[in-house]
Amino acid sequence: MVSRPRGGSRVFTIGELSRRTGLPVKTIRFYSDEGLLPPTDRTHAGYRLYDAHALARLELVRTLRELGVGLADIERVLAEATTVAELAERHVTVLDEQIRVLRLRRSVLRAVAKRKSELDEVKLMNRLASMPDEERKRLVDEFWDEVSAGLDVDSEFYGWMRSTKPELPDDPTPEQVEAWVEFAELVRDPDFRRLIRGMGEQHERRRSEGEEFAAPTLDQRETWADWSERAQAAMDAGLAPDSAEGRALADDVARASLGPGESDGAEFRATLAERIASGNDRRAERYWQLLAVINGWPTVPSRHDAVEWLVAALRTSRP
């Protein structure tokens, strides 16, 4: 049927609407049946007719459907119960969340492919990676609560230790997903918790003996990094801890570690070596390395072996 004037306005059949919009006749009829596109009029034979306003309405429906908007929301727009801008704002929020979830799934699948994971590991990775940020932070808080419960430890020092939380980005790399899975497994591991609890007990004992604790300053961290690099360089050169380089490093560490009223000597160096050794554990180091990967920080190099070498240098040196 050809469109024709009716009451001074041009009207269209469903077939004409289909040709103008590219939508199937079946789809237009469905929208009409659902009340989204009520006919303007009908022919004597009962065929539906639509005017220019209906054509514009159909274009709006088509556009919103292509953007993924549901029929119920479209109906609210057409009924002027909400505006297109308000609807768009809501759907942007929903789409942002959907995109975040899809990116996370992509990263999990890439990690699965890289690790050639079996089903149980895939389930674990997906569950841990899908944790909300608050749940990740709560996992860390629960870890530190347990390992320090009942201990008389320095609150400022432990506050610094526990203040760093894993912040998995919305679009994590497979490496960040792997690091988060390993981190979550680490802080839930009873053996690791016992290890860190034991370090806390030593902290409590040393504090009761008058030793002061504080979060390390930037200068202190840089100094420790320098010592570790010197020890690593000596190791790489094949030098023994009792070499001249080892003795020089031990002298520097001892002098910098002297507290008020303390004097350097074999006993002091033995105690210092024991103190450093007690905190030198690969798993404790791994905790910070994984956090760096998850949060996108600079890589934390492994210093475990270098610290062992430094400890040996302290034990074999004499002031």
Protein Blocks (a to p, Z undefined) as FASTA:
>chain_A
ZZddeehiacddfklmmmmnopafklmmmmmmnopaccfbdcfkopacddfklmmmmmmm
mmmmmnopafklmmmmmnopacfklmmmmmmmmmmmmmmmmmmmmmmmmmmmmnopafkl
mmmmmmmmmpcfklmmmmmmmmmmmmmgoiacdfklmmmmmmpccdddfbdcfklmmmmm
mmmmmmmpmklmmmmmmmmmmmmmmmmnopacddddfklmmmmmmmmmmmmmmmmnopaf
klmklmmmmmmmmmmmpcehiacdfklmmmmmmmmmmmmcfklmmmmmmmmmmnopacdd
dfklmmmmmmmmmmmpcZZ
